[in-house]
Amino acid sequence: LSILEDYKGHKLVIHAVALLKDKDIIVHYNIVGSGDASKSLSNYAAFRGVSQLVEFHGYLDDLQISAIYGRSQLFVMPSFVVKRINDEWSGEGFGLVYLEAALHGLASIACLEGGQVDAIIDGVTGSLVSPSHTEIAATIEYFYRNPLTLKNKGVAAKIHCLKHHNQEVFKAHLIRELLQNTYG
């Protein structure tokens, strides 16, 4: 939870949780990780009136993270691409966490930009949205009101991940790239 990595979209989700609360749709948002943005995000949750719905877990080991995935119904991390002051771009490189969520049978909500588009099939394994708290809230609400659709997307996410992002596929891609770069 770094101030320099504000592109992860935590504030967007906190705002979406507040919008949903205003519609009497209560969702809980788990934030895993620690860093210099924790206090700011906690203050933002308080400002939006959803402190009781946003839980900051701090650093967790793999087993603890797996337990959170296990009790969750949806993974939401709307990372977006930002241009920094020094003309460098920042954003999700690939989005391994979306695959971790998929392996736990969770559909994801992510933004239309960045490396996560390689991990999520829009409309099949989750939803790709604009970096907008209103669009994120609307998508969460849709899944909230359509739990069977959410469950089916989670199953599809797990199947897709196991089929297309496994060790054998990775090795084949790596060998192909190495041979192509070596022999042109």
C-alpha positions in Angstrom: 0.0 0.0 0.0 2.3 2.6 -1.3 1.5 6.2 -2.0 3.5 5.8 -5.2 1.2 2.9 -6.2 -2.1 4.7 -5.9 -3.0 3.3 -9.3 -4.1 0.1 -7.6 -7.5 1.8 -7.2 -8.2 1.3 -3.5 -9.9 4.7 -3.2 -12.1 3.9 -6.1 -13.3 0.7 -4.4 -13.8 2.5 -1.0 -15.9 5.1 -2.8 -17.9 2.3 -4.5 -18.5 0.6 -1.2 -19.9 3.9 0.1 -22.2 4.3 -2.9 -23.5 0.8 -2.4 -24.0 1.4 1.3 -26.2 4.4 0.4 -28.3 1.9 -1.6 -28.5 -0.4 1.4 -26.2 -2.9 -0.3 -23.6 -3.9 2.3 -20.4 -5.3 1.0 -17.1 -5.8 2.9 -13.8 -4.8 1.3 -10.6 -6.5 2.5 -7.3 -4.7 1.9 -4.2 -6.8 2.2 -0.8 -5.2 2.5 1.0 -2.6 4.5 2.8 0.6 3.6 2.8 4.4 3.7 -0.7 4.7 2.2 -2.5 2.7 4.9 -3.3 5.6 7.1 -4.5 7.7 4.2 -6.8 4.9 2.9 -8.1 4.3 6.4 -8.9 8.0 6.7 -10.6 8.0 3.3 -12.8 5.1 4.4 -13.8 7.1 7.5 -14.5 10.1 5.4 -16.8 8.0 3.2 -18.5 6.5 6.2 -17.5 2.9 5.5 -14.7 2.3 8.1 -16.7 -0.7 9.4 -17.0 -2.2 5.9 -13.3 -1.8 5.0 -10.8 -4.1 6.8 -7.1 -3.4 6.6 -5.3 -6.7 7.3 -1.7 -5.5 6.9 1.0 -7.9 5.8 -0.2 -11.5 5.5 1.5 -14.7 4.6 0.3 -16.9 1.8 -1.8 -19.1 4.0 -3.6 -16.1 5.5 -4.2 -14.6 2.1 -5.6 -17.9 0.9 -8.0 -17.8 3.8 -9.2 -14.4 2.8 -9.7 -15.5 -0.8 -11.6 -18.6 0.5 -14.1 -16.5 2.4 -14.5 -13.9 -0.4 -17.0 -13.9 -3.3 -15.4 -11.5 -5.6 -11.9 -10.0 -6.2 -11.8 -6.3 -6.9 -8.6 -4.4 -7.8 -9.3 -1.7 -10.4 -5.6 -0.9 -11.2 -5.4 1.8 -13.9 -2.5 3.3 -15.9 -1.2 6.7 -14.8 1.4 9.0 -16.3 3.9 10.2 -13.7 5.4 13.7 -13.6 8.6 12.5 -15.1 6.7 11.2 -18.2 7.0 7.6 -17.0 3.9 5.4 -17.0 2.9 3.3 -14.1 0.3 0.5 -13.7 -0.3 -3.2 -13.4 2.4 -5.1 -15.2 0.5 -8.4 -15.5 -1.6 -8.8 -12.5 -0.7 -12.1 -10.9 -3.2 -11.4 -8.1 -6.1 -11.8 -10.5 -4.8 -15.4 -11.3 -4.4 -16.1 -7.6 -8.1 -15.0 -7.1 -9.1 -17.2 -10.1 -7.4 -20.2 -8.6 -9.7 -19.7 -5.6 -12.7 -19.6 -7.8 -13.2 -15.9 -7.8 -14.2 -13.7 -10.6 -12.5 -10.3 -10.8 -13.3 -6.7 -11.4 -10.4 -4.8 -12.9 -9.8 -1.8 -15.2 -9.7 -1.9 -19.0 -6.1 -0.8 -19.0 -2.9 -2.4 -17.8 -1.6 -5.9 -17.7 -4.6 -7.4 -16.0 -6.4 -7.5 -19.3 -4.2 -10.5 -20.0 -5.5 -12.3 -16.9 -9.2 -11.5 -17.2 -11.6 -12.2 -20.0 -14.2 -9.5 -19.8 -17.7 -11.0 -19.4 -16.4 -14.5 -18.9 -13.9 -14.6 -16.0 -14.9 -11.2 -14.6 -15.5 -7.6 -15.7 -13.2 -5.0 -17.1 -14.4 -1.5 -16.3 -13.3 2.1 -16.5 -11.5 3.5 -13.5 -14.7 5.0 -12.1 -16.2 4.5 -8.7 -19.7 4.6 -10.1 -18.9 1.9 -12.7 -17.2 -0.2 -10.1 -20.2 0.2 -7.8 -22.6 -0.7 -10.6 -20.6 -3.9 -11.5 -20.4 -5.0 -7.8 -24.1 -4.3 -7.5 -24.8 -6.4 -10.6 -22.9 -9.4 -9.1 -24.6 -8.8 -5.8 -28.0 -9.1 -7.4 -26.9 -12.0 -9.6 -25.0 -14.5 -7.4 -25.3 -17.4 -9.8 -23.7 -15.3 -12.6 -20.9 -14.4 -10.1 -20.4 -18.0 -9.2 -20.3 -19.1 -12.9 -17.7 -16.4 -13.7 -15.6 -17.6 -10.7 -15.8 -21.2 -12.0 -14.8 -20.0 -15.5 -11.9 -18.0 -14.0 -10.5 -21.0 -12.3 -10.9 -23.2 -15.4 -9.3 -20.6 -17.6 -6.4 -20.0 -15.2 -5.7 -23.7 -14.8 -5.8 -24.2 -18.6 -3.9 -21.1 -19.8 -1.7 -20.0 -17.0 0.0 -23.2 -15.8 3.6 -24.2 -15.6 3.6 -26.1 -18.8 2.1 -23.2 -20.8 4.7 -20.9 -19.2 7.6 -23.2 -20.1 6.4 -23.5 -23.7 6.1 -19.7 -24.0 9.6 -19.2 -22.4 11.2 -21.8 -24.7 9.6 -20.2 -27.8 10.8 -16.7 -26.8 14.3 -18.0 -26.0 14.6 -19.8 -29.3 13.1 -16.8 -31.3 15.6 -14.4 -29.6 18.5 -16.8 -30.1 17.8 -17.9 -33.7 15.8 -14.9 -34.9 
